[in-house]
């Protein structure tokens, strides 16, 4: 199988769509489709349904399947679909197989949430998922600073469909070393901590970055990508300065408001309700005004 097109697709702004809810708390499929169309019309070329900005861990299995199917249908070939999967091995395998059957091209495997994760067990977990869907590209989501790059290379030795990495350890030096230990040219390296980390991670080997902000202003995220691809770090940092406070609000208190801030921004633009599911919570009134002010200063 030629994995080159999938690798090319990963080297981009990897959008993590929100999951909008209705007043009764169910998924608002009409608004969800509208938000996806807005991303596509804004130039987004790859989306990750069931990512963390989509409240993956707050959705039921049926809801995650709905989000996958809805996304594939709405995208309809206009972008690449990289579906988030995770939880226990059978659940993750079933979700990956469902993503394949629905028409997705790749899966992103969430960091295992088990409190006891050995490096050998990490390989076993990802191998079980990757081997179940050899037709799909597989992208591990790495948040564990103790994982070594050579173990990722070991996984890919047995599972050649492991082609990219969403790296979300907040340490650019660690990322640079990890990527080189695993194989800088072997994988597509995605800065998994969004726009604030994208310039430093691009400087050490990343060629794509994830984004929740892109839900609000696709052009802002794509402008940063264009600057980074051109090696114009001065231009990239102008975008960085523009969105810095917004991303700091998301990262505050160990990212307690990561999703909430994005949904609040969308609500300020009358694009969806601000509702989030526990353990997230809507912002207090004073913070809502600050988010609205941030967004008002952008070119939406």
C-alpha positions in Angstrom: 0.0 0.0 0.0 1.3 3.4 -1.0 1.2 5.5 2.2 2.7 8.6 0.6 -0.6 10.5 0.1 -1.5 9.9 3.7 1.8 11.2 4.9 1.4 14.3 2.8 -2.0 14.9 4.3 -0.7 14.8 7.9 1.8 17.6 7.2 -0.8 20.3 7.6 -3.1 22.0 10.1 -4.8 19.0 11.7 -8.2 20.4 12.7 -9.9 18.9 15.8 -13.6 19.8 15.4 -15.7 20.5 18.4 -18.8 18.4 19.1 -21.8 20.8 19.5 -24.7 19.9 21.7 -28.4 20.8 21.7 -30.2 22.3 24.7 -31.1 18.8 25.9 -27.5 17.7 25.8 -27.5 15.5 22.7 -25.2 16.0 19.8 -26.5 18.7 17.5 -25.9 17.0 14.1 -27.2 19.9 12.1 -24.8 22.4 13.7 -22.0 19.8 13.6 -22.3 19.5 9.8 -22.4 23.3 9.5 -19.2 23.7 11.5 -17.5 21.0 9.4 -18.5 22.8 6.2 -17.2 26.0 7.6 -13.8 24.4 8.2 -13.7 22.9 4.7 -14.8 26.2 3.1 -12.0 27.9 5.1 -9.4 25.7 3.6 -8.9 22.9 6.1 -7.6 19.7 4.5 -7.6 17.2 7.4 -9.9 16.7 10.3 -9.9 14.6 13.4 -13.4 13.6 14.6 -13.3 12.3 18.2 -10.3 14.3 19.2 -9.9 15.9 22.6 -11.3 19.2 21.4 -14.3 17.1 20.3 -14.7 15.9 23.9 -13.8 12.3 23.0 -13.9 11.0 26.6 -17.3 12.6 27.3 -19.0 10.9 24.4 -20.7 7.5 24.5 -19.5 4.7 22.0 -22.7 5.3 20.0 -22.0 9.0 19.9 -18.4 8.5 18.8 -19.7 6.3 15.9 -22.2 9.0 15.0 -19.5 11.7 14.9 -17.3 9.5 12.7 -20.0 8.7 10.2 -21.3 12.3 10.2 -17.8 13.6 9.5 -17.0 11.2 6.7 -20.3 12.0 5.1 -20.0 15.7 5.3 -16.3 15.8 4.3 -17.2 13.7 1.2 -13.6 13.6 -0.1 -12.9 17.3 0.4 -10.4 16.5 3.2 -8.7 13.6 4.9 -10.4 12.0 7.9 -8.3 11.0 10.8 -10.6 9.4 13.4 -9.7 9.4 17.1 -9.9 6.0 18.8 -8.9 4.8 22.3 -10.0 3.4 25.6 -9.5 -0.4 26.2 -8.0 -2.5 23.3 -11.3 -4.1 22.2 -13.0 -0.7 22.2 -10.2 0.9 20.3 -10.0 -1.9 17.7 -13.7 -1.8 17.2 -13.6 2.0 16.7 -10.7 1.7 14.2 -12.6 -1.0 12.3 -15.7 1.2 12.3 -13.7 4.2 11.0 -12.3 2.0 8.2 -15.8 0.8 7.2 -17.2 4.3 7.4 -14.6 5.5 4.8 -11.9 7.2 6.9 -8.3 7.0 5.8 -6.5 7.1 9.1 -6.9 6.7 12.9 -5.3 8.7 15.7 -4.8 6.5 18.8 -5.3 8.5 22.0 -2.7 8.1 24.7 -3.6 5.1 26.9 -5.3 6.4 30.1 -4.5 3.4 32.2 -2.6 4.5 35.3 0.1 1.9 34.7 1.7 2.1 31.3 4.9 0.2 30.5 6.8 0.9 27.3 6.4 -2.7 26.2 2.7 -2.4 27.0 2.5 0.8 25.0 3.8 -1.1 22.0 1.4 -4.0 22.5 -1.6 -1.6 22.8 -0.8 0.2 19.5 0.2 -2.9 17.7 -3.2 -4.5 18.4 -4.9 -1.5 16.9 -2.6 -1.0 13.9 -2.7 -4.7 13.0 -6.5 -4.7 13.0 -6.6 -2.0 10.3 -3.6 -2.5 8.0 -5.5 -0.5 5.3 -5.4 2.6 7.5 -2.7 5.0 8.4 -2.1 5.0 12.2 -1.0 8.0 14.2 -0.1 7.5 17.9 -0.9 10.5 20.2 2.1 10.7 22.5 1.8 12.6 25.8 4.2 10.4 27.8 7.6 12.0 28.3 9.1 8.7 29.4 8.5 6.9 26.1 11.7 6.6 24.1 12.0 7.1 20.3 13.4 3.7 19.7 10.3 2.1 21.0 8.2 4.0 18.4 10.6 2.7 15.7 10.1 -0.8 17.1 6.3 -0.4 16.8 6.6 0.7 13.2 9.0 -2.2 12.3 6.1 -4.5 12.9 3.3 -2.1 11.8 4.3 -0.2 8.7 1.0 1.6 8.7 2.2 3.6 11.7 3.2 6.6 9.7 2.8 9.7 11.8 3.1 11.0 15.4 1.0 13.6 17.2 3.6 14.6 19.8 2.2 16.5 22.8 5.0 16.6 25.4 5.6 20.3 26.2 9.4 20.2 25.6 10.8 21.2 22.2 14.2 19.8 23.0 12.7 16.5 24.1 10.7 16.4 20.9 13.7 17.0 18.7 15.6 14.2 20.3 12.7 11.8 20.3 12.0 12.4 16.6 15.6 11.7 15.7 15.8 8.6 17.8 12.6 7.3 16.2 13.5 8.4 12.7 13.0 12.0 11.6 12.3 11.1 8.0 10.4 7.9 8.8 7.4 9.5 10.3 5.3 12.7 9.8 5.8 14.7 13.0 2.8 16.7 14.2 3.1 19.3 16.9 0.3 18.1 19.1 0.1 21.2 21.4 -1.3 23.5 18.7 -0.2 26.9 17.6 1.7 28.0 20.7 4.2 25.2 20.3 4.1 24.9 16.5 7.1 27.3 15.7 9.4 25.7 18.2 8.4 22.2 17.1 8.7 23.0 13.4 12.2 24.3 14.1 13.2 20.8 15.3 11.4 18.6 12.8 7.5 18.9 12.8 5.7 19.5 9.5 2.2 19.8 10.8 0.3 20.9 13.9 -3.0 20.2 15.5 -5.5 23.0 16.2 -8.7 23.6 18.1 -8.5 27.4 17.4 -9.0 26.5 13.7 -12.7 25.9 14.5 -13.0 29.6 15.2 -10.7 31.1 12.6 -9.4 28.7 9.9 -7.5 31.5 8.2 -5.4 32.4 11.3 -4.2 28.8 11.7 -3.5 28.4 8.0 -1.6 31.6 7.9 0.8 30.2 10.6 1.2 27.0 8.6 2.0 29.0 5.4 4.7 31.0 7.3 6.2 27.9 8.9 6.4 26.1 5.6 8.2 29.1 4.1 10.6 29.2 7.0 9.4 32.7 7.8 9.5 32.5 11.6 9.0 36.2 12.0 5.6 36.0 10.2 4.7 32.8 12.2 5.4 34.6 15.4 3.2 37.5 14.4 0.3 35.0 14.3 1.6 33.5 17.6 1.4 36.9 19.2 -2.1 37.4 17.9 -3.5 34.1 19.3 -1.2 33.8 22.4 -3.8 34.9 25.0 -6.5 32.8 23.5 -4.3 29.7 23.7 -3.1 30.6 27.2 -6.7 30.7 28.4 -7.2 27.2 27.0 -4.0 25.9 28.7 -4.7 27.5 32.1 -5.0 25.2 35.1 -3.7 22.2 33.2 -6.0 22.9 30.2 -9.2 22.9 32.3 -10.9 25.1 29.8 -9.3 23.7 26.6 -12.6 22.9 25.0 -14.6 25.5 26.8 -12.8 28.4 25.4 -13.1 27.2 21.9 -16.9 26.7 22.3 -17.2 30.1 24.0 -15.5 31.7 21.0 -17.9 29.9 18.6 -20.9 30.9 20.8 -19.7 34.6 20.6 -20.0 34.2 16.8 -23.4 32.6 17.1 -22.1 29.4 15.5 -22.9 26.9 18.3 -24.0 26.7 21.9 -21.3 27.0 24.6 -22.4 23.8 26.3 -19.7 21.3 27.3 -20.0 18.0 29.2 -18.5 17.3 32.6 -15.7 17.2 33.7 -15.4 20.4 31.5 -17.6 23.4 32.5 -18.7 26.6 30.8 -16.8 29.8 31.6 -17.9 32.4 34.1 -19.3 35.5 32.7 -16.2 37.7 33.1 -14.0 35.2 31.2 -16.6 34.9 28.5 -16.2 38.6 27.7 -12.4 38.2 27.5 -12.8 35.4 25.0 -15.2 37.4 22.9 -12.8 40.3 22.9 -10.0 38.1 21.7 -12.0 36.8 18.8 -13.2 40.2 17.8 -9.7 41.2 17.1 -9.1 38.5 14.5 -10.0 38.3 10.9 -12.7 35.7 10.9 
